[in-house]
Amino acid sequence: MKKLITLIAILLFASSFAFAKAPQTLEVLPLLSSETTQANRVWVGTFQLAWNDLMDGIIKGQVEFDGGTPAVVQQLNRQLFKADQLNENSYYKTYGKVSPELKKTIETALKEKFNEKSDILDAFDWTPAPQKYLVYAILKKDFKFLTAFNKLKSERFGSSRKKVDYFGIDKNSDSALDNTIGVMFYNSSKDFAVEIYTKGDDRLYLYRTNDNKSFDKLYSDMFMKKAQYDGPLSFKADDEFKVPNISLYKEKSFKEVTNRRIKGTDMMISDALETIDFKMDNEGVKLKSEAAIMTKLCAMLPDEDVKPRKFYFNDTFVLFLQEADKNKPYFALRVNDVSLINKTGRK
């Protein structure tokens, strides 16, 4: 009997590990359509821009691997996000044979166009070698809201006990702020979306939802609900709005596309890197994202009556950035734990 009890105790102890939730983190996704179990995730189009140039400028066709091509590569090959979704002033990209001169060219371009320094170029080996190419892209955004929002008191986000900083509109705010928000839909206190107006051509959408779908499906759902909504679209005097400050920095190496021979060539991808630096506060948004892909030679081996609404983004929500005259977003972020995300931000 003692042995049986001991065995049951061991099995129960082991099962507690088997069913334990994976620790939360912030995951960088290669595609707007990528599926993941991580509640906090982010996508930006920079890596896709670099991948497009790898295909069009170096491989001259589809990227396929000997021994089988992963689904993520097949999706990247579709080039569902291209540079035509961006104003030319917001990005820079180039490619060429690896050399110190290419690095200098990129550094000079970043300084002249954005007054920026790269966060990633020094991580690469710039020694020339056969079949050694580098594809580089940077996306830079810095825009202000139509009017700066009020800073609101710190409070909890979702089920977290930690307090975070918020901004928005409350009963003490100037009525002029009501004109800075457009209501997309308001189906309930847990299902709504708004557009925040900016001084430039960028659009900021905020979608409050618990749905854990891929970004492309969430984006589609948001606009479907907007089309079906017949309530008031203006932000009313009794409405309220709040959203947390966001500050994140994340670097991701896409190992799933590296160290496999590219079919029809004698090269492989040695490095595939992307960084995302994103900040949002009561005044506006700043985004800087870099991506680089390096190849190398293969080793020869195998209205009035409407009740006041509270647009509180104080639980899981999704954020999209898109240029005004385009039809696809260039940035997406799902926020499930603000404190976790803000820990990644640069001080």
C-alpha positions as semicolon CSV with decimal commas, in nm:
position;residue;x (nm);y (nm);z (nm)
1;M;0,000;0,000;0,000
2;K;0,284;0,240;0,088
3;K;0,441;0,177;-0,254
4;L;0,108;0,252;-0,425
5;I;0,068;0,579;-0,232
6;T;0,425;0,677;-0,315
7;L;0,367;0,602;-0,684
8;I;0,048;0,812;-0,691
9;A;0,229;1,100;-0,522
10;I;0,507;1,087;-0,781
11;L;0,258;1,083;-1,068
12;L;0,064;1,377;-0,925
13;F;0,386;1,572;-0,877
14;A;0,498;1,500;-1,233
15;S;0,159;1,589;-1,378
16;S;0,170;1,928;-1,208
17;F;0,474;2,007;-1,423
18;A;0,318;1,864;-1,737
19;F;0,013;2,086;-1,712
20;A;0,190;2,396;-1,582
21;K;0,155;2,696;-1,807
22;A;0,458;2,804;-2,006
23;P;0,610;3,123;-1,863
24;Q;0,484;3,439;-2,031
25;T;0,718;3,636;-2,250
26;L;0,697;3,873;-2,546
27;E;0,730;3,685;-2,873
28;V;0,840;3,844;-3,200
29;L;0,656;3,689;-3,494
30;P;0,785;3,665;-3,853
31;L;0,437;3,700;-4,009
32;L;0,112;3,884;-3,946
33;S;-0,052;3,541;-3,982
34;S;0,182;3,354;-3,744
35;E;0,015;3,133;-3,482
36;T;0,151;3,119;-3,128
37;T;0,048;3,025;-2,776
38;Q;0,217;3,331;-2,626
39;A;-0,036;3,586;-2,502
40;N;0,201;3,881;-2,556
41;R;0,330;3,904;-2,910
42;V;0,444;4,158;-3,165
43;W;0,492;4,178;-3,542
44;V;0,642;4,444;-3,764
45;G;0,694;4,433;-4,140
46;T;1,069;4,495;-4,136
47;F;1,182;4,132;-4,158
48;Q;0,943;4,074;-4,448
49;L;1,096;4,373;-4,632
50;A;1,441;4,215;-4,594
51;W;1,310;3,875;-4,700
52;N;1,155;4,026;-5,014
53;D;1,493;4,165;-5,118
54;L;1,660;3,832;-5,041
55;M;1,419;3,669;-5,286
56;D;1,414;3,938;-5,553
57;G;1,771;4,063;-5,537
58;I;1,986;3,764;-5,442
59;I;1,803;3,433;-5,487
60;K;1,604;3,562;-5,786
61;G;1,304;3,349;-5,695
62;Q;1,141;3,145;-5,421
63;V;1,349;3,051;-5,118
64;E;1,328;2,676;-5,080
65;F;1,545;2,445;-4,875
66;D;1,694;2,108;-4,961
67;G;1,513;1,846;-4,757
68;G;1,192;2,047;-4,720
69;T;1,083;2,407;-4,677
70;P;0,920;2,510;-4,345
71;A;0,571;2,660;-4,355
72;V;0,702;2,994;-4,225
73;V;0,935;3,022;-4,525
74;Q;0,655;2,935;-4,765
75;Q;0,449;3,216;-4,612
76;L;0,738;3,464;-4,625
77;N;0,778;3,376;-4,994
78;R;0,424;3,505;-5,058
79;Q;0,542;3,859;-4,979
80;L;0,207;3,959;-4,830
81;F;0,366;4,276;-4,691
82;K;0,569;4,494;-4,926
83;A;0,734;4,835;-4,924
84;D;0,437;4,983;-5,111
85;Q;0,252;4,976;-4,777
86;L;0,493;5,240;-4,646
87;N;0,585;5,597;-4,725
88;E;0,940;5,610;-4,864
89;N;1,034;5,852;-4,586
90;S;0,974;5,584;-4,322
91;Y;1,207;5,309;-4,436
92;Y;1,543;5,230;-4,590
93;K;1,660;4,900;-4,736
94;T;1,953;4,769;-4,934
95;Y;2,152;4,454;-5,007
96;G;2,487;4,351;-5,147
97;K;2,802;4,146;-5,103
98;V;2,932;4,163;-4,749
99;S;3,217;4,409;-4,708
100;P;3,324;4,691;-4,475
101;E;3,218;4,928;-4,754
102;L;2,858;4,798;-4,746
103;K;2,845;4,849;-4,371
104;K;2,971;5,205;-4,413
105;T;2,710;5,270;-4,684
106;I;2,429;5,157;-4,453
107;E;2,559;5,358;-4,158
108;T;2,585;5,672;-4,372
109;A;2,233;5,624;-4,507
110;L;2,088;5,582;-4,157
111;K;2,259;5,899;-4,040
112;E;2,149;6,104;-4,340
113;K;1,789;5,979;-4,359
114;F;1,696;5,922;-3,995
115;N;1,984;6,063;-3,790
116;E;2,008;5,713;-3,643
117;K;2,269;5,453;-3,558
118;S;2,211;5,084;-3,613
119;D;2,154;4,852;-3,318
120;I;2,251;4,539;-3,510
121;L;2,522;4,600;-3,772
122;D;2,808;4,547;-3,529
123;A;2,673;4,200;-3,449
124;F;2,765;4,073;-3,797
125;D;3,098;3,957;-3,940
126;W;3,179;4,194;-4,228
127;T;3,471;3,993;-4,364
128;P;3,411;3,930;-4,738
129;A;3,371;3,569;-4,848
130;P;3,216;3,376;-5,140
131;Q;2,835;3,379;-5,146
132;K;2,831;3,607;-4,842
133;Y;2,553;3,865;-4,884
134;L;2,366;4,093;-4,647
135;V;2,009;4,218;-4,685
136;Y;1,915;4,507;-4,455
137;A;1,595;4,701;-4,377
138;I;1,493;4,961;-4,120
139;L;1,147;5,102;-4,045
140;K;1,133;5,429;-3,851
141;K;0,820;5,607;-3,727
142;D;0,785;5,905;-3,493
143;F;0,444;6,072;-3,486
144;K;0,232;6,276;-3,248
145;F;-0,134;6,242;-3,165
146;L;-0,361;6,523;-3,283
147;T;-0,360;6,652;-2,925
148;A;-0,167;6,518;-2,628
149;F;-0,388;6,318;-2,394
150;N;-0,406;6,361;-2,019
151;K;-0,183;6,153;-1,799
152;L;-0,410;5,944;-1,579
153;K;-0,348;5,776;-1,246
154;S;-0,156;5,449;-1,232
155;E;-0,362;5,136;-1,177
156;R;-0,366;4,765;-1,242
157;F;-0,388;4,607;-1,588
158;G;-0,589;4,287;-1,629
159;S;-0,530;4,036;-1,350
160;S;-0,182;4,167;-1,268
161;R;-0,128;4,318;-0,925
162;K;0,129;4,562;-1,058
163;K;0,019;4,915;-1,139
164;V;0,104;5,073;-1,475
165;D;0,081;5,428;-1,610
166;Y;-0,221;5,526;-1,822
167;F;-0,317;5,817;-2,043
168;G;-0,648;5,916;-2,199
169;I;-0,967;6,113;-2,136
170;D;-1,169;6,132;-1,814
171;K;-1,440;6,358;-1,676
172;N;-1,183;6,631;-1,601
173;S;-1,035;6,640;-1,953
174;D;-1,075;6,927;-2,194
175;S;-1,364;6,862;-2,434
176;A;-1,130;6,932;-2,726
177;L;-0,981;6,584;-2,668
178;D;-1,312;6,428;-2,774
179;N;-1,220;6,513;-3,133
180;T;-0,899;6,308;-3,119
181;I;-1,078;5,971;-3,115
182;G;-1,304;5,800;-3,364
183;V;-1,525;5,512;-3,247
184;M;-1,505;5,209;-3,475
185;F;-1,756;5,005;-3,276
186;Y;-1,872;4,951;-2,919
187;N;-2,054;4,620;-2,870
188;S;-1,986;4,591;-2,496
189;S;-1,738;4,698;-2,229
190;K;-1,517;4,408;-2,339
191;D;-1,558;4,431;-2,717
192;F;-1,482;4,767;-2,879
193;A;-1,231;4,949;-3,097
194;V;-1,125;5,309;-3,157
195;E;-0,900;5,500;-3,395
196;I;-0,666;5,762;-3,251
197;Y;-0,609;6,055;-3,487
198;T;-0,253;6,172;-3,548
199;K;-0,088;6,480;-3,693
200;G;0,049;6,283;-3,987
201;D;-0,061;6,002;-4,218
202;D;-0,036;5,723;-3,962
203;R;-0,338;5,556;-3,807
204;L;-0,349;5,398;-3,464
205;Y;-0,618;5,137;-3,399
206;L;-0,690;4,997;-3,053
207;Y;-0,905;4,683;-3,034
208;R;-1,021;4,553;-2,694
209;T;-1,076;4,176;-2,716
210;N;-0,986;3,851;-2,543
211;D;-0,977;3,661;-2,873
212;N;-0,642;3,486;-2,911
213;K;-0,631;3,465;-3,290
214;S;-0,346;3,551;-3,526
215;F;-0,297;3,922;-3,601
216;D;-0,435;3,900;-3,954
217;K;-0,759;3,745;-3,826
218;L;-0,791;3,999;-3,545
219;Y;-0,740;4,280;-3,795
220;S;-1,007;4,134;-4,022
221;D;-1,249;4,085;-3,731
222;M;-1,199;4,445;-3,621
223;F;-1,304;4,587;-3,956
224;M;-1,589;4,339;-3,994
225;K;-1,732;4,454;-3,661
226;K;-1,683;4,815;-3,768
227;A;-1,886;4,753;-4,084
228;Q;-2,166;4,591;-3,884
229;Y;-2,182;4,861;-3,615
230;D;-2,467;5,112;-3,638
231;G;-2,410;5,300;-3,311
232;P;-2,267;5,651;-3,265
233;L;-1,919;5,689;-3,415
234;S;-1,820;6,012;-3,244
235;F;-1,660;6,021;-2,901
236;K;-1,927;6,171;-2,676
237;A;-1,886;6,414;-2,387
238;D;-1,965;6,145;-2,125
239;D;-1,742;5,879;-2,281
240;E;-1,408;5,796;-2,123
241;F;-1,087;5,651;-2,266
242;K;-0,766;5,515;-2,121
243;V;-0,477;5,306;-2,245
244;P;-0,144;5,216;-2,082
245;N;0,195;5,357;-2,174
246;I;0,393;5,099;-2,370
247;S;0,772;5,070;-2,385
248;L;0,927;4,760;-2,539
249;Y;1,254;4,652;-2,691
250;K;1,297;4,304;-2,831
251;E;1,554;4,128;-3,046
252;K;1,471;3,806;-3,230
253;S;1,688;3,565;-3,423
254;F;1,480;3,355;-3,661
255;K;1,662;3,024;-3,624
256;E;1,400;2,836;-3,824
257;V;1,531;2,986;-4,151
258;T;1,905;2,947;-4,089
259;N;2,175;2,688;-4,164
260;R;1,993;2,498;-4,439
261;R;2,100;2,493;-4,802
262;I;1,887;2,708;-5,028
263;K;1,774;2,489;-5,315
264;G;1,940;2,565;-5,649
265;T;2,228;2,753;-5,484
266;D;2,544;2,681;-5,290
267;M;2,449;2,915;-5,006
268;M;2,256;2,913;-4,679
269;I;2,124;3,179;-4,445
270;S;2,369;3,217;-4,158
271;D;2,187;3,491;-3,965
272;A;1,832;3,628;-3,963
273;L;1,777;3,902;-3,707
274;E;1,510;4,160;-3,624
275;T;1,487;4,424;-3,351
276;I;1,183;4,621;-3,238
277;D;1,197;4,938;-3,028
278;F;0,843;5,071;-2,962
279;K;0,716;5,343;-2,730
280;M;0,367;5,491;-2,686
281;D;0,269;5,759;-2,435
282;N;0,017;6,043;-2,406
283;E;0,191;6,243;-2,680
284;G;0,241;5,987;-2,955
285;V;0,430;5,685;-3,089
286;K;0,794;5,608;-3,168
287;L;0,895;5,293;-3,356
288;K;1,235;5,178;-3,479
289;S;1,276;4,830;-3,624
290;E;1,576;4,680;-3,803
291;A;1,611;4,350;-3,984
292;A;1,910;4,185;-4,149
293;I;1,965;3,855;-4,326
294;M;2,315;3,728;-4,400
295;T;2,403;3,437;-4,629
296;K;2,718;3,229;-4,654
297;L;2,868;2,955;-4,867
298;C;2,728;2,615;-4,776
299;A;2,952;2,362;-4,616
300;M;2,932;2,070;-4,852
301;L;2,717;1,871;-4,612
302;P;2,376;1,751;-4,624
303;D;-2,648;5,932;-2,989
304;E;-2,807;6,134;-2,680
305;D;-2,991;5,827;-2,556
306;V;-2,677;5,623;-2,571
307;K;-2,533;5,541;-2,229
308;P;-2,182;5,668;-2,151
309;R;-1,917;5,423;-2,268
310;K;-1,589;5,351;-2,100
311;F;-1,315;5,273;-2,351
312;Y;-1,079;5,125;-2,094
313;F;-0,789;4,933;-2,244
314;N;-0,709;4,793;-1,901
315;D;-0,713;4,430;-2,007
316;T;-0,592;4,232;-2,307
317;F;-0,596;4,440;-2,625
318;V;-0,442;4,456;-2,972
319;L;-0,274;4,756;-3,134
320;F;-0,223;4,810;-3,508
321;L;-0,031;5,082;-3,694
322;Q;-0,109;5,157;-4,058
323;E;-0,049;5,438;-4,303
324;A;-0,361;5,631;-4,401
325;D;-0,361;5,551;-4,773
326;K;-0,262;5,184;-4,737
327;N;-0,468;4,869;-4,681
328;K;-0,243;4,669;-4,449
329;P;-0,086;4,743;-4,110
330;Y;0,290;4,766;-4,071
331;F;0,293;4,692;-3,696
332;A;0,083;4,482;-3,457
333;L;0,107;4,423;-3,083
334;R;-0,105;4,208;-2,850
335;V;-0,084;4,321;-2,489
336;N;-0,176;4,075;-2,218
337;D;0,073;4,185;-1,949
338;V;0,184;4,550;-1,968
339;S;0,441;4,518;-1,690
340;L;0,612;4,226;-1,865
341;I;0,626;4,414;-2,194
342;N;0,745;4,740;-2,041
343;K;1,033;4,561;-1,870
344;T;1,179;4,509;-2,218
345;G;1,181;4,882;-2,298
346;R;1,499;5,081;-2,312
347;K;1,546;5,328;-2,029
